């Protein structure tokens, strides 16, 4: 059968459930009720319409609304129950386990208030507690199987950048070229969708900024924003025509088999302006400088501070990470089943890097109303030190 889904191994699911239960025991949580699809997929292997209940002292239960046959084929959870309504879940749990838990964990960062109140009434008298840190704590450490999936995404990203280099032409609009890029990327495995966790965030795959559109500040929580196509979508590619001899910043998001890759490269048709080239090369310098520091035990605050210090030394202080009055507060972010994951490489955060963490590191600059410069590559922390997971060369491309 063509295009058979790549299933998560049962052993992967078992390990993830085991790690979650360890966190639950340490934090006095009797059970966790997962409602957010990426979390359900991570701990069960299926993204069908379902809910996952994980008691600390019993086997997990996957409650499926639709579609049960596909969920059974995809999941690594042994006990799968069909439900017509979520209202049946508490009673079914009592029928199966004959116990009433006192504390149930929810991911408060993604559960809407109305849903929280609804779940609270369903599971009363149990008390709900926030288990977001427990869930993200499991997800931030990638297994070798997950790393191999991210390498698959890195290959699609590399091939897409090759397509960009071969097909970039003058006088085509940013948004039209992004349409051609997306069509190609989808044809080789990109899902066409990027997942983001925060309800106010946006995930879009092809963030192209040419010339002066790269010099616009905006609402996007990033050093660079772009013009967008309208005031309702004021970031990313717009209708500006791409021209020769101007810097082009291409921020490419890719998702393959559920896992993301997030990379940025500078390109030019003809000759790159001197200041843009210097800024681009400085960003590459910062990327490599920061990578060498990203060993297990280093804190994310130390990584951020090192990047800022290096940028200052290279003369990028005023333009680095955004306009002077609109600075981004991070130099990179975790990445995996969602485009942005914990930990965030930000000032004041003291999480220590550990083997299995994966980061998209993005030293970028903005020169007001003129252009944007920078790079973004994905780095994997291992017990032997950091390594690039990105397969696209860390350089400026002349096409």
TORKOL-4160 file (C-alpha; in steps of 0.2 Angstrom, whole numbers, padded with zeros to 4 digits, m for minus):
399
<pt num="1" X="0000" Y="0000" Z="0000"/>
<pt num="2" X="0007" Y="0017" Z="m0005"/>
<pt num="3" X="0010" Y="0030" Z="0008"/>
<pt num="4" X="0008" Y="0019" Z="0023"/>
<pt num="5" X="0009" Y="0029" Z="0040"/>
<pt num="6" X="0025" Y="0028" Z="0049"/>
<pt num="7" X="0020" Y="0021" Z="0066"/>
<pt num="8" X="0028" Y="0025" Z="0082"/>
<pt num="9" X="0036" Y="0009" Z="0089"/>
<pt num="10" X="0027" Y="0002" Z="0104"/>
<pt num="11" X="0043" Y="0002" Z="0114"/>
<pt num="12" X="0044" Y="0021" Z="0111"/>
<pt num="13" X="0026" Y="0023" Z="0118"/>
<pt num="14" X="0030" Y="0012" Z="0133"/>
<pt num="15" X="0046" Y="0022" Z="0137"/>
<pt num="16" X="0036" Y="0039" Z="0136"/>
<pt num="17" X="0022" Y="0033" Z="0147"/>
<pt num="18" X="0035" Y="0026" Z="0160"/>
<pt num="19" X="0044" Y="0043" Z="0160"/>
<pt num="20" X="0028" Y="0052" Z="0163"/>
<pt num="21" X="0023" Y="0041" Z="0177"/>
<pt num="22" X="0040" Y="0045" Z="0185"/>
<pt num="23" X="0036" Y="0063" Z="0185"/>
<pt num="24" X="0019" Y="0060" Z="0191"/>
<pt num="25" X="0025" Y="0050" Z="0206"/>
<pt num="26" X="0038" Y="0064" Z="0211"/>
<pt num="27" X="0024" Y="0077" Z="0210"/>
<pt num="28" X="0010" Y="0068" Z="0219"/>
<pt num="29" X="m0001" Y="0067" Z="0203"/>
<pt num="30" X="m0013" Y="0052" Z="0203"/>
<pt num="31" X="m0018" Y="0053" Z="0185"/>
<pt num="32" X="m0015" Y="0064" Z="0169"/>
<pt num="33" X="m0029" Y="0067" Z="0157"/>
<pt num="34" X="m0022" Y="0073" Z="0140"/>
<pt num="35" X="m0033" Y="0083" Z="0128"/>
<pt num="36" X="m0020" Y="0092" Z="0117"/>
<pt num="37" X="m0017" Y="0082" Z="0101"/>
<pt num="38" X="0002" Y="0083" Z="0100"/>
<pt num="39" X="0003" Y="0077" Z="0118"/>
<pt num="40" X="m0009" Y="0063" Z="0114"/>
<pt num="41" X="0001" Y="0058" Z="0099"/>
<pt num="42" X="0017" Y="0059" Z="0108"/>
<pt num="43" X="0011" Y="0047" Z="0122"/>
<pt num="44" X="m0001" Y="0036" Z="0112"/>
<pt num="45" X="0005" Y="0036" Z="0094"/>
<pt num="46" X="m0011" Y="0042" Z="0086"/>
<pt num="47" X="m0019" Y="0059" Z="0082"/>
<pt num="48" X="m0036" Y="0053" Z="0080"/>
<pt num="49" X="m0050" Y="0061" Z="0089"/>
<pt num="50" X="m0046" Y="0054" Z="0106"/>
<pt num="51" X="m0042" Y="0057" Z="0125"/>
<pt num="52" X="m0028" Y="0049" Z="0134"/>
<pt num="53" X="m0030" Y="0045" Z="0153"/>
<pt num="54" X="m0014" Y="0039" Z="0162"/>
<pt num="55" X="m0016" Y="0034" Z="0180"/>
<pt num="56" X="0000" Y="0033" Z="0190"/>
<pt num="57" X="m0003" Y="0015" Z="0196"/>
<pt num="58" X="m0012" Y="0007" Z="0181"/>
<pt num="59" X="m0011" Y="0005" Z="0162"/>
<pt num="60" X="m0016" Y="0020" Z="0152"/>
<pt num="61" X="m0033" Y="0021" Z="0143"/>
<pt num="62" X="m0036" Y="0028" Z="0126"/>
<pt num="63" X="m0054" Y="0034" Z="0123"/>
<pt num="64" X="m0058" Y="0036" Z="0105"/>
<pt num="65" X="m0072" Y="0046" Z="0098"/>
<pt num="66" X="m0067" Y="0044" Z="0080"/>
<pt num="67" X="m0060" Y="0035" Z="0071"/>
<pt num="68" X="m0058" Y="0019" Z="0081"/>
<pt num="69" X="m0051" Y="0007" Z="0067"/>
<pt num="70" X="m0037" Y="0019" Z="0063"/>
<pt num="71" X="m0033" Y="0023" Z="0081"/>
<pt num="72" X="m0031" Y="0004" Z="0085"/>
<pt num="73" X="m0019" Y="0002" Z="0070"/>
<pt num="74" X="m0009" Y="0017" Z="0075"/>
<pt num="75" X="m0008" Y="0017" Z="0094"/>
<pt num="76" X="0005" Y="0009" Z="0105"/>
<pt num="77" X="m0008" Y="0009" Z="0120"/>
<pt num="78" X="m0015" Y="m0008" Z="0124"/>
<pt num="79" X="m0032" Y="m0003" Z="0131"/>
<pt num="80" X="m0042" Y="0007" Z="0118"/>
<pt num="81" X="m0060" Y="0011" Z="0122"/>
<pt num="82" X="m0073" Y="0018" Z="0110"/>
<pt num="83" X="m0084" Y="0032" Z="0117"/>
<pt num="84" X="m0098" Y="0042" Z="0109"/>
<pt num="85" X="m0096" Y="0057" Z="0121"/>
<pt num="86" X="m0082" Y="0063" Z="0132"/>
<pt num="87" X="m0095" Y="0063" Z="0146"/>
<pt num="88" X="m0094" Y="0044" Z="0147"/>
<pt num="89" X="m0076" Y="0044" Z="0151"/>
<pt num="90" X="m0076" Y="0046" Z="0170"/>
<pt num="91" X="m0089" Y="0033" Z="0173"/>
<pt num="92" X="m0079" Y="0021" Z="0161"/>
<pt num="93" X="m0064" Y="0024" Z="0171"/>
<pt num="94" X="m0073" Y="0020" Z="0187"/>
<pt num="95" X="m0080" Y="0004" Z="0179"/>
<pt num="96" X="m0062" Y="m0002" Z="0174"/>
<pt num="97" X="m0052" Y="0003" Z="0189"/>
<pt num="98" X="m0065" Y="0004" Z="0203"/>
<pt num="99" X="m0055" Y="0018" Z="0211"/>
<pt num="100" X="m0058" Y="0037" Z="0212"/>
<pt num="101" X="m0042" Y="0047" Z="0210"/>
<pt num="102" X="m0040" Y="0063" Z="0220"/>
<pt num="103" X="m0028" Y="0073" Z="0209"/>
<pt num="104" X="m0029" Y="0074" Z="0190"/>
<pt num="105" X="m0017" Y="0083" Z="0179"/>
<pt num="106" X="m0021" Y="0094" Z="0164"/>
<pt num="107" X="m0010" Y="0104" Z="0153"/>
<pt num="108" X="m0016" Y="0121" Z="0158"/>
<pt num="109" X="m0007" Y="0130" Z="0145"/>
<pt num="110" X="m0018" Y="0123" Z="0131"/>
<pt num="111" X="m0034" Y="0119" Z="0139"/>
<pt num="112" X="m0047" Y="0133" Z="0137"/>
<pt num="113" X="m0056" Y="0139" Z="0152"/>
<pt num="114" X="m0073" Y="0133" Z="0146"/>
<pt num="115" X="m0066" Y="0115" Z="0143"/>
<pt num="116" X="m0057" Y="0116" Z="0160"/>
<pt num="117" X="m0073" Y="0120" Z="0169"/>
<pt num="118" X="m0082" Y="0106" Z="0159"/>
<pt num="119" X="m0069" Y="0093" Z="0164"/>
<pt num="120" X="m0069" Y="0099" Z="0182"/>
<pt num="121" X="m0088" Y="0096" Z="0183"/>
<pt num="122" X="m0086" Y="0079" Z="0174"/>
<pt num="123" X="m0072" Y="0072" Z="0186"/>
<pt num="124" X="m0078" Y="0080" Z="0202"/>
<pt num="125" X="m0073" Y="0078" Z="0216"/>
<pt num="126" X="m0056" Y="0076" Z="0209"/>
<pt num="127" X="m0045" Y="0092" Z="0210"/>
<pt num="128" X="m0036" Y="0097" Z="0194"/>
<pt num="129" X="m0018" Y="0102" Z="0194"/>
<pt num="130" X="m0006" Y="0109" Z="0180"/>
<pt num="131" X="0005" Y="0096" Z="0173"/>
<pt num="132" X="0012" Y="0106" Z="0158"/>
<pt num="133" X="0030" Y="0105" Z="0165"/>
<pt num="134" X="0028" Y="0086" Z="0167"/>
<pt num="135" X="0023" Y="0084" Z="0149"/>
<pt num="136" X="0035" Y="0096" Z="0142"/>
<pt num="137" X="0049" Y="0089" Z="0153"/>
<pt num="138" X="0046" Y="0072" Z="0144"/>
<pt num="139" X="0045" Y="0079" Z="0127"/>
<pt num="140" X="0060" Y="0090" Z="0127"/>
<pt num="141" X="0072" Y="0075" Z="0128"/>
<pt num="142" X="0071" Y="0066" Z="0111"/>
<pt num="143" X="0074" Y="0048" Z="0108"/>
<pt num="144" X="0085" Y="0041" Z="0094"/>
<pt num="145" X="0069" Y="0036" Z="0085"/>
<pt num="146" X="0063" Y="0054" Z="0086"/>
<pt num="147" X="0080" Y="0061" Z="0080"/>
<pt num="148" X="0079" Y="0050" Z="0065"/>
<pt num="149" X="0062" Y="0057" Z="0061"/>
<pt num="150" X="0069" Y="0075" Z="0062"/>
<pt num="151" X="0084" Y="0070" Z="0051"/>
<pt num="152" X="0070" Y="0065" Z="0038"/>
<pt num="153" X="0063" Y="0083" Z="0040"/>
<pt num="154" X="0080" Y="0090" Z="0038"/>
<pt num="155" X="0082" Y="0081" Z="0022"/>
<pt num="156" X="0066" Y="0088" Z="0015"/>
<pt num="157" X="0071" Y="0105" Z="0021"/>
<pt num="158" X="0088" Y="0104" Z="0012"/>
<pt num="159" X="0080" Y="0098" Z="m0004"/>
<pt num="160" X="0067" Y="0113" Z="m0003"/>
<pt num="161" X="0082" Y="0125" Z="m0001"/>
<pt num="162" X="0090" Y="0118" Z="m0016"/>
<pt num="163" X="0073" Y="0120" Z="m0026"/>
<pt num="164" X="0073" Y="0139" Z="m0019"/>
<pt num="165" X="0091" Y="0141" Z="m0026"/>
<pt num="166" X="0086" Y="0134" Z="m0043"/>
<pt num="167" X="0070" Y="0143" Z="m0045"/>
<pt num="168" X="0072" Y="0160" Z="m0037"/>
<pt num="169" X="0069" Y="0173" Z="m0051"/>
<pt num="170" X="0068" Y="0192" Z="m0051"/>
<pt num="171" X="0052" Y="0202" Z="m0052"/>
<pt num="172" X="0041" Y="0188" Z="m0044"/>
<pt num="173" X="0032" Y="0192" Z="m0028"/>
<pt num="174" X="0037" Y="0185" Z="m0012"/>
<pt num="175" X="0020" Y="0177" Z="m0009"/>
<pt num="176" X="0019" Y="0169" Z="m0026"/>
<pt num="177" X="0036" Y="0162" Z="m0025"/>
<pt num="178" X="0031" Y="0155" Z="m0008"/>
<pt num="179" X="0017" Y="0146" Z="m0016"/>
<pt num="180" X="0029" Y="0137" Z="m0028"/>
<pt num="181" X="0040" Y="0133" Z="m0014"/>
<pt num="182" X="0026" Y="0125" Z="m0004"/>
<pt num="183" X="0020" Y="0115" Z="m0018"/>
<pt num="184" X="0037" Y="0108" Z="m0021"/>
<pt num="185" X="0039" Y="0104" Z="m0002"/>
<pt num="186" X="0023" Y="0095" Z="m0001"/>
<pt num="187" X="0027" Y="0085" Z="m0016"/>
<pt num="188" X="0042" Y="0078" Z="m0006"/>
<pt num="189" X="0035" Y="0075" Z="0011"/>
<pt num="190" X="0031" Y="0092" Z="0020"/>
<pt num="191" X="0014" Y="0091" Z="0028"/>
<pt num="192" X="0010" Y="0109" Z="0023"/>
<pt num="193" X="0005" Y="0112" Z="0042"/>
<pt num="194" X="0016" Y="0118" Z="0056"/>
<pt num="195" X="0010" Y="0115" Z="0074"/>
<pt num="196" X="0012" Y="0128" Z="0087"/>
<pt num="197" X="0007" Y="0126" Z="0105"/>
<pt num="198" X="0002" Y="0144" Z="0111"/>
<pt num="199" X="m0015" Y="0149" Z="0105"/>
<pt num="200" X="m0009" Y="0167" Z="0100"/>
<pt num="201" X="0005" Y="0160" Z="0090"/>
<pt num="202" X="0006" Y="0157" Z="0071"/>
<pt num="203" X="0014" Y="0143" Z="0062"/>
<pt num="204" X="0017" Y="0146" Z="0043"/>
<pt num="205" X="0030" Y="0136" Z="0032"/>
<pt num="206" X="0038" Y="0149" Z="0021"/>
<pt num="207" X="0043" Y="0166" Z="0029"/>
<pt num="208" X="0052" Y="0175" Z="0014"/>
<pt num="209" X="0058" Y="0193" Z="0017"/>
<pt num="210" X="0066" Y="0202" Z="0002"/>
<pt num="211" X="0075" Y="0218" Z="0003"/>
<pt num="212" X="0066" Y="0232" Z="0013"/>
<pt num="213" X="0052" Y="0220" Z="0018"/>
<pt num="214" X="0065" Y="0212" Z="0030"/>
<pt num="215" X="0067" Y="0229" Z="0038"/>
<pt num="216" X="0050" Y="0230" Z="0045"/>
<pt num="217" X="0046" Y="0228" Z="0063"/>
<pt num="218" X="0029" Y="0219" Z="0067"/>
<pt num="219" X="0019" Y="0208" Z="0078"/>
<pt num="220" X="0028" Y="0192" Z="0075"/>
<pt num="221" X="0038" Y="0186" Z="0091"/>
<pt num="222" X="0054" Y="0185" Z="0081"/>
<pt num="223" X="0068" Y="0197" Z="0076"/>
<pt num="224" X="0060" Y="0199" Z="0059"/>
<pt num="225" X="0042" Y="0200" Z="0054"/>
<pt num="226" X="0039" Y="0204" Z="0036"/>
<pt num="227" X="0025" Y="0214" Z="0028"/>
<pt num="228" X="0012" Y="0200" Z="0026"/>
<pt num="229" X="m0002" Y="0201" Z="0014"/>
<pt num="230" X="m0014" Y="0212" Z="0024"/>
<pt num="231" X="m0017" Y="0220" Z="0041"/>
<pt num="232" X="m0026" Y="0204" Z="0046"/>
<pt num="233" X="m0010" Y="0194" Z="0042"/>
<pt num="234" X="0004" Y="0206" Z="0045"/>
<pt num="235" X="0019" Y="0195" Z="0044"/>
<pt num="236" X="0029" Y="0184" Z="0032"/>
<pt num="237" X="0029" Y="0185" Z="0013"/>
<pt num="238" X="0019" Y="0199" Z="0005"/>
<pt num="239" X="0017" Y="0206" Z="m0012"/>
<pt num="240" X="0033" Y="0215" Z="m0014"/>
<pt num="241" X="0043" Y="0209" Z="m0030"/>
<pt num="242" X="0060" Y="0200" Z="m0027"/>
<pt num="243" X="0074" Y="0209" Z="m0035"/>
<pt num="244" X="0092" Y="0206" Z="m0040"/>
<pt num="245" X="0106" Y="0212" Z="m0029"/>
<pt num="246" X="0095" Y="0213" Z="m0013"/>
<pt num="247" X="0096" Y="0202" Z="0002"/>
<pt num="248" X="0083" Y="0188" Z="0003"/>
<pt num="249" X="0080" Y="0180" Z="0020"/>
<pt num="250" X="0071" Y="0163" Z="0019"/>
<pt num="251" X="0064" Y="0156" Z="0035"/>
<pt num="252" X="0058" Y="0138" Z="0030"/>
<pt num="253" X="0047" Y="0128" Z="0042"/>
<pt num="254" X="0045" Y="0110" Z="0037"/>
<pt num="255" X="0035" Y="0096" Z="0045"/>
<pt num="256" X="0038" Y="0077" Z="0040"/>
<pt num="257" X="0029" Y="0063" Z="0049"/>
<pt num="258" X="0024" Y="0074" Z="0063"/>
<pt num="259" X="0042" Y="0082" Z="0067"/>
<pt num="260" X="0048" Y="0099" Z="0062"/>
<pt num="261" X="0063" Y="0107" Z="0055"/>
<pt num="262" X="0066" Y="0126" Z="0056"/>
<pt num="263" X="0080" Y="0134" Z="0046"/>
<pt num="264" X="0084" Y="0151" Z="0039"/>
<pt num="265" X="0097" Y="0155" Z="0025"/>
<pt num="266" X="0101" Y="0171" Z="0016"/>
<pt num="267" X="0101" Y="0172" Z="m0003"/>
<pt num="268" X="0104" Y="0184" Z="m0017"/>
<pt num="269" X="0102" Y="0185" Z="m0036"/>
<pt num="270" X="0118" Y="0194" Z="m0041"/>
<pt num="271" X="0129" Y="0203" Z="m0029"/>
<pt num="272" X="0125" Y="0204" Z="m0010"/>
<pt num="273" X="0126" Y="0222" Z="m0003"/>
<pt num="274" X="0142" Y="0223" Z="0008"/>
<pt num="275" X="0133" Y="0227" Z="0024"/>
<pt num="276" X="0121" Y="0213" Z="0022"/>
<pt num="277" X="0135" Y="0201" Z="0018"/>
<pt num="278" X="0144" Y="0207" Z="0033"/>
<pt num="279" X="0129" Y="0205" Z="0044"/>
<pt num="280" X="0125" Y="0187" Z="0037"/>
<pt num="281" X="0143" Y="0181" Z="0040"/>
<pt num="282" X="0143" Y="0188" Z="0058"/>
<pt num="283" X="0127" Y="0179" Z="0061"/>
<pt num="284" X="0135" Y="0163" Z="0055"/>
<pt num="285" X="0149" Y="0166" Z="0066"/>
<pt num="286" X="0137" Y="0168" Z="0081"/>
<pt num="287" X="0129" Y="0152" Z="0076"/>
<pt num="288" X="0145" Y="0142" Z="0077"/>
<pt num="289" X="0151" Y="0151" Z="0092"/>
<pt num="290" X="0135" Y="0147" Z="0102"/>
<pt num="291" X="0135" Y="0129" Z="0095"/>
<pt num="292" X="0152" Y="0125" Z="0103"/>
<pt num="293" X="0145" Y="0131" Z="0120"/>
<pt num="294" X="0130" Y="0120" Z="0120"/>
<pt num="295" X="0136" Y="0106" Z="0130"/>
<pt num="296" X="0126" Y="0096" Z="0143"/>
<pt num="297" X="0126" Y="0106" Z="0159"/>
<pt num="298" X="0126" Y="0124" Z="0151"/>
<pt num="299" X="0111" Y="0134" Z="0155"/>
<pt num="300" X="0100" Y="0142" Z="0142"/>
<pt num="301" X="0103" Y="0159" Z="0150"/>
<pt num="302" X="0122" Y="0156" Z="0147"/>
<pt num="303" X="0119" Y="0152" Z="0129"/>
<pt num="304" X="0108" Y="0168" Z="0126"/>
<pt num="305" X="0121" Y="0179" Z="0135"/>
<pt num="306" X="0135" Y="0172" Z="0125"/>
<pt num="307" X="0126" Y="0176" Z="0109"/>
<pt num="308" X="0122" Y="0194" Z="0114"/>
<pt num="309" X="0141" Y="0196" Z="0119"/>
<pt num="310" X="0147" Y="0189" Z="0103"/>
<pt num="311" X="0135" Y="0200" Z="0093"/>
<pt num="312" X="0141" Y="0215" Z="0102"/>
<pt num="313" X="0159" Y="0211" Z="0099"/>
<pt num="314" X="0155" Y="0209" Z="0080"/>
<pt num="315" X="0147" Y="0226" Z="0079"/>
<pt num="316" X="0129" Y="0220" Z="0078"/>
<pt num="317" X="0123" Y="0226" Z="0095"/>
<pt num="318" X="0109" Y="0239" Z="0089"/>
<pt num="319" X="0102" Y="0227" Z="0075"/>
<pt num="320" X="0104" Y="0210" Z="0084"/>
<pt num="321" X="0087" Y="0201" Z="0088"/>
<pt num="322" X="0077" Y="0215" Z="0081"/>
<pt num="323" X="0074" Y="0234" Z="0081"/>
<pt num="324" X="0081" Y="0244" Z="0095"/>
<pt num="325" X="0064" Y="0246" Z="0103"/>
<pt num="326" X="0058" Y="0229" Z="0098"/>
<pt num="327" X="0070" Y="0215" Z="0103"/>
<pt num="328" X="0066" Y="0197" Z="0103"/>
<pt num="329" X="0069" Y="0189" Z="0120"/>
<pt num="330" X="0077" Y="0173" Z="0114"/>
<pt num="331" X="0091" Y="0167" Z="0103"/>
<pt num="332" X="0082" Y="0150" Z="0100"/>
<pt num="333" X="0069" Y="0137" Z="0105"/>
<pt num="334" X="0066" Y="0119" Z="0107"/>
<pt num="335" X="0058" Y="0110" Z="0092"/>
<pt num="336" X="0050" Y="0093" Z="0089"/>
<pt num="337" X="0032" Y="0088" Z="0087"/>
<pt num="338" X="0028" Y="0107" Z="0088"/>
<pt num="339" X="0038" Y="0121" Z="0080"/>
<pt num="340" X="0042" Y="0129" Z="0096"/>
<pt num="341" X="0045" Y="0119" Z="0112"/>
<pt num="342" X="0053" Y="0120" Z="0129"/>
<pt num="343" X="0067" Y="0125" Z="0133"/>
<pt num="344" X="0068" Y="0142" Z="0126"/>
<pt num="345" X="0086" Y="0149" Z="0124"/>
<pt num="346" X="0082" Y="0165" Z="0134"/>
<pt num="347" X="0089" Y="0177" Z="0147"/>
<pt num="348" X="0084" Y="0173" Z="0164"/>
<pt num="349" X="0080" Y="0155" Z="0161"/>
<pt num="350" X="0091" Y="0142" Z="0170"/>
<pt num="351" X="0086" Y="0125" Z="0162"/>
<pt num="352" X="0102" Y="0115" Z="0159"/>
<pt num="353" X="0105" Y="0108" Z="0142"/>
<pt num="354" X="0104" Y="0089" Z="0142"/>
<pt num="355" X="0108" Y="0075" Z="0129"/>
<pt num="356" X="0092" Y="0073" Z="0118"/>
<pt num="357" X="0087" Y="0091" Z="0118"/>
<pt num="358" X="0085" Y="0099" Z="0101"/>
<pt num="359" X="0086" Y="0118" Z="0097"/>
<pt num="360" X="0083" Y="0129" Z="0082"/>
<pt num="361" X="0096" Y="0143" Z="0085"/>
<pt num="362" X="0092" Y="0159" Z="0076"/>
<pt num="363" X="0104" Y="0173" Z="0077"/>
<pt num="364" X="0096" Y="0187" Z="0066"/>
<pt num="365" X="0097" Y="0205" Z="0063"/>
<pt num="366" X="0086" Y="0219" Z="0056"/>
<pt num="367" X="0091" Y="0235" Z="0048"/>
<pt num="368" X="0076" Y="0246" Z="0049"/>
<pt num="369" X="0067" Y="0248" Z="0032"/>
<pt num="370" X="0082" Y="0241" Z="0023"/>
<pt num="371" X="0084" Y="0222" Z="0025"/>
<pt num="372" X="0085" Y="0207" Z="0037"/>
<pt num="373" X="0101" Y="0196" Z="0039"/>
<pt num="374" X="0104" Y="0180" Z="0049"/>
<pt num="375" X="0103" Y="0161" Z="0049"/>
<pt num="376" X="0094" Y="0148" Z="0059"/>
<pt num="377" X="0100" Y="0130" Z="0061"/>
<pt num="378" X="0094" Y="0115" Z="0071"/>
<pt num="379" X="0107" Y="0108" Z="0084"/>
<pt num="380" X="0106" Y="0092" Z="0094"/>
<pt num="381" X="0113" Y="0090" Z="0111"/>
<pt num="382" X="0122" Y="0074" Z="0114"/>
<pt num="383" X="0133" Y="0066" Z="0128"/>
<pt num="384" X="0148" Y="0069" Z="0116"/>
<pt num="385" X="0143" Y="0087" Z="0113"/>
<pt num="386" X="0132" Y="0097" Z="0101"/>
<pt num="387" X="0130" Y="0093" Z="0083"/>
<pt num="388" X="0120" Y="0101" Z="0068"/>
<pt num="389" X="0104" Y="0091" Z="0064"/>
<pt num="390" X="0102" Y="0103" Z="0049"/>
<pt num="391" X="0108" Y="0096" Z="0033"/>
<pt num="392" X="0108" Y="0113" Z="0023"/>
<pt num="393" X="0125" Y="0121" Z="0022"/>
<pt num="394" X="0127" Y="0136" Z="0035"/>
<pt num="395" X="0132" Y="0149" Z="0022"/>
<pt num="396" X="0125" Y="0163" Z="0011"/>
<pt num="397" X="0118" Y="0157" Z="m0006"/>
<pt num="398" X="0121" Y="0166" Z="m0022"/>
<pt num="399" X="0110" Y="0161" Z="m0036"/>
